[in-house]
Amino acid sequence: MKAGYWMGCIATMTIVGGAQAQPAQVPPAPPVVMPTTPAAPPSTPPVATPAATPAARPADVATVDGIVAALYDVISGTAGQPRDWDRMRSLFAPEGRLMAVGARPEGVYALRAMTVEDYIARNSKAFATMGFFEREAARSTETFGQIVHVFSTYESRHARGDAEPFQRGINSIQLYNDGKRWWIVNVLWRAEDASLRLPERYLPKR
């Protein structure tokens, strides 16, 4: 998710209810006559995807493998190569976020949260002058019903054929399935550095 530290690639709502006192009996108010509004035809299908979300490629969202591969593919390219940002938008739930954890000079760790549009705005300028290719090197997955958590080891290169990545780290990817397709809910990443090396269990199997 990253070309540099911030680049890449639940709120709990509690409703408290209580019993309400019964209102005192009062005479009924006279009826209020409202203009008649035509009802929507009963055959009108519900809109499953928000209008602002571009249509996804079916292969991108049919499986967990497909959507993770699409996420890596869409941000990768040579310097100046236009990215298909509508394809990226199509992968994320409307509430989706991308978040990076990085060290500050004073020794604390900060979290930067971005919408998909924030990510696009921050990285378009860098991608115009820098080649950036990211791929998944290893993965561990947890699944429960319609939710999946992918712990994805990433490798970032400036050119697809570079022998060694200039950066590695973990993309923590949360996904859910609405019964029709997969959506990315969150991508949270942390780059490897001198103080934190990737453990063996997150490296490619030899």
C-alpha positions as CSV (number, residue, x, y, z in Angstrom):
1,M,0.0,0.0,0.0
2,K,2.9,2.3,0.2
3,A,5.6,4.2,-1.5
4,G,6.9,5.8,1.6
5,Y,5.6,5.4,5.1
6,W,2.0,6.6,4.5
7,M,1.5,5.1,1.1
8,G,0.4,1.8,0.1
9,C,-1.9,-0.1,0.3
10,I,-15.7,-0.5,14.1
11,A,-17.2,1.9,15.4
12,T,-19.6,0.3,17.8
13,M,-22.9,2.0,18.0
14,T,-24.9,1.4,21.2
15,I,-28.5,2.1,21.2
16,V,-30.0,2.4,24.7
17,G,-33.7,2.1,24.9
18,G,-36.0,2.5,27.8
19,A,-39.7,2.2,28.6
20,Q,-41.7,5.3,27.8
21,A,-44.7,6.6,29.8
22,Q,-48.0,6.2,28.1
23,P,-49.3,9.6,26.9
24,A,-52.4,11.0,28.5
25,Q,-55.6,10.5,26.5
26,V,-56.4,13.5,24.4
27,P,-59.1,14.0,21.8
28,P,-58.0,13.0,18.3
29,A,-56.6,15.9,16.2
30,P,-58.4,16.6,12.9
31,P,-56.8,14.8,10.0
32,V,-54.1,16.6,8.1
33,V,-54.5,16.3,4.3
34,M,-51.2,15.9,2.5
35,P,-50.6,16.0,-1.2
36,T,-50.7,12.6,-2.8
37,T,-47.2,11.2,-3.6
38,P,-47.2,8.4,-6.2
39,A,-45.8,5.2,-4.7
40,A,-42.8,3.5,-6.3
41,P,-43.8,0.6,-8.4
42,P,-43.7,-2.6,-6.3
43,S,-41.5,-4.2,-9.0
44,T,-38.7,-1.6,-8.5
45,P,-35.6,-3.6,-7.3
46,P,-33.6,-2.3,-4.4
47,V,-30.3,-0.6,-5.1
48,A,-27.6,-2.9,-3.7
49,T,-24.6,-0.8,-4.6
50,P,-24.4,3.0,-3.9
51,A,-24.6,5.1,-7.0
52,A,-21.2,6.7,-6.1
53,T,-19.4,3.3,-6.2
54,P,-18.3,2.3,-9.8
55,A,-19.3,-1.1,-11.0
56,A,-16.7,-3.7,-10.1
57,R,-15.2,-6.3,-12.5
58,P,-17.0,-9.5,-11.5
59,A,-13.7,-11.4,-11.2
60,D,-12.3,-8.8,-8.8
61,V,-15.1,-9.3,-6.2
62,A,-16.2,-12.9,-6.6
63,T,-13.6,-14.3,-4.3
64,V,-11.2,-13.3,-1.5
65,D,-8.3,-14.2,-3.7
66,G,-9.7,-12.0,-6.5
67,I,-10.3,-8.9,-4.5
68,V,-6.9,-9.1,-2.7
69,A,-5.1,-9.6,-6.1
70,A,-7.1,-6.6,-7.5
71,L,-6.1,-4.4,-4.6
72,Y,-2.4,-5.1,-5.3
73,D,-2.7,-4.8,-9.1
74,V,-4.6,-1.5,-9.2
75,I,-1.9,0.5,-7.3
76,S,1.0,-1.0,-9.2
77,G,2.5,0.5,-12.4
78,T,5.4,2.3,-14.0
79,A,6.2,6.0,-13.4
80,G,3.5,8.1,-15.0
81,Q,1.2,5.1,-15.8
82,P,-2.4,6.1,-15.0
83,R,-4.0,3.9,-12.4
84,D,-7.5,2.8,-12.8
85,W,-8.9,4.6,-9.8
86,D,-12.5,3.7,-10.5
87,R,-11.4,0.1,-10.3
88,M,-10.0,0.8,-6.8
89,R,-13.1,2.6,-5.8
90,S,-15.2,-0.4,-6.8
91,L,-13.3,-2.7,-4.4
92,F,-14.1,-0.7,-1.2
93,A,-17.3,-0.5,0.8
94,P,-18.6,3.1,1.0
95,E,-17.3,3.2,4.6
96,G,-14.0,1.7,3.7
97,R,-10.7,3.2,5.0
98,L,-7.0,2.8,4.5
99,M,-4.8,3.3,7.5
100,A,-1.0,3.4,8.0
101,V,0.9,3.0,11.3
102,G,4.3,4.7,11.3
103,A,7.0,5.9,13.8
104,R,7.4,9.6,14.6
105,P,10.8,11.1,15.3
106,E,10.0,11.4,19.0
107,G,9.6,7.6,19.2
108,V,5.8,7.3,19.3
109,Y,3.7,5.6,16.7
110,A,0.9,7.4,14.8
111,L,-2.1,6.2,12.8
112,R,-3.1,8.0,9.6
113,A,-6.6,7.2,8.4
114,M,-7.6,7.9,4.8
115,T,-10.7,7.5,2.7
116,V,-10.2,6.0,-0.7
117,E,-10.3,9.5,-2.2
118,D,-7.6,10.6,0.3
119,Y,-5.4,7.8,-0.8
120,I,-5.9,8.6,-4.5
121,A,-5.1,12.3,-3.9
122,R,-2.0,11.6,-1.8
123,N,-0.5,9.1,-4.2
124,S,-1.4,10.2,-7.7
125,K,1.5,12.8,-7.6
126,A,4.0,10.3,-6.4
127,F,3.0,7.7,-8.9
128,A,3.4,10.2,-11.7
129,T,7.2,10.3,-11.1
130,M,8.0,6.9,-9.4
131,G,7.5,3.3,-10.5
132,F,5.7,1.4,-7.8
133,F,4.8,-2.3,-7.8
134,E,3.4,-4.1,-4.8
135,R,2.7,-7.8,-4.5
136,E,1.6,-10.3,-1.9
137,A,4.4,-12.5,-0.7
138,A,2.5,-14.6,1.9
139,R,-0.9,-14.7,3.6
140,S,-2.7,-16.0,6.6
141,T,-6.5,-15.9,6.7
142,E,-9.2,-16.0,9.3
143,T,-12.9,-16.5,8.3
144,F,-16.2,-16.4,10.2
145,G,-19.4,-16.4,8.1
146,Q,-19.4,-13.3,5.9
147,I,-16.3,-11.7,7.4
148,V,-12.7,-12.4,6.6
149,H,-9.4,-11.1,8.0
150,V,-6.4,-11.4,5.7
151,F,-2.9,-10.8,7.1
152,S,-1.0,-10.2,3.9
153,T,2.7,-9.8,3.7
154,Y,3.6,-7.2,1.0
155,E,6.7,-6.5,-1.0
156,S,7.2,-3.1,-2.7
157,R,9.5,-2.5,-5.7
158,H,10.2,0.4,-8.0
159,A,10.2,-1.9,-11.0
160,R,8.4,-5.2,-11.4
161,G,11.7,-7.0,-12.2
162,D,13.7,-5.7,-9.2
163,A,15.5,-8.5,-7.4
164,E,14.8,-7.2,-3.9
165,P,12.0,-5.1,-2.6
166,F,12.7,-1.6,-1.2
167,Q,10.1,-2.2,1.5
168,R,8.2,-5.0,3.1
169,G,5.4,-5.1,5.7
170,I,2.0,-6.4,6.6
171,N,-1.4,-5.3,5.1
172,S,-4.2,-6.2,7.5
173,I,-7.2,-6.4,5.3
174,Q,-10.8,-6.8,6.5
175,L,-13.5,-7.9,4.1
176,Y,-17.1,-8.8,4.1
177,N,-19.5,-10.5,1.7
178,D,-23.0,-9.1,1.3
179,G,-24.3,-12.2,-0.4
180,K,-23.4,-11.0,-3.9
181,R,-19.8,-9.9,-3.7
182,W,-16.8,-9.2,-1.5
183,W,-16.0,-5.7,-0.2
184,I,-12.9,-4.3,1.4
185,V,-13.8,-2.6,4.7
186,N,-10.3,-1.6,6.0
187,V,-6.7,-1.9,5.0
188,L,-4.3,-1.2,7.9
189,W,-0.6,-1.5,7.3
190,R,2.8,-1.4,9.0
191,A,6.1,-1.4,7.2
192,E,9.0,-3.4,8.3
193,D,12.0,-1.5,9.7
194,A,15.3,-2.0,11.6
195,S,13.4,-2.2,14.9
196,L,10.7,-4.6,13.7
197,R,11.5,-7.4,11.3
198,L,9.0,-9.7,9.8
199,P,8.8,-13.0,11.7
200,E,9.3,-16.3,10.0
201,R,5.6,-17.2,10.0
202,Y,4.8,-14.2,7.8
203,L,7.5,-14.9,5.2
204,P,7.0,-16.9,2.0
205,K,7.3,-20.6,2.5
206,R,10.6,-22.0,1.1
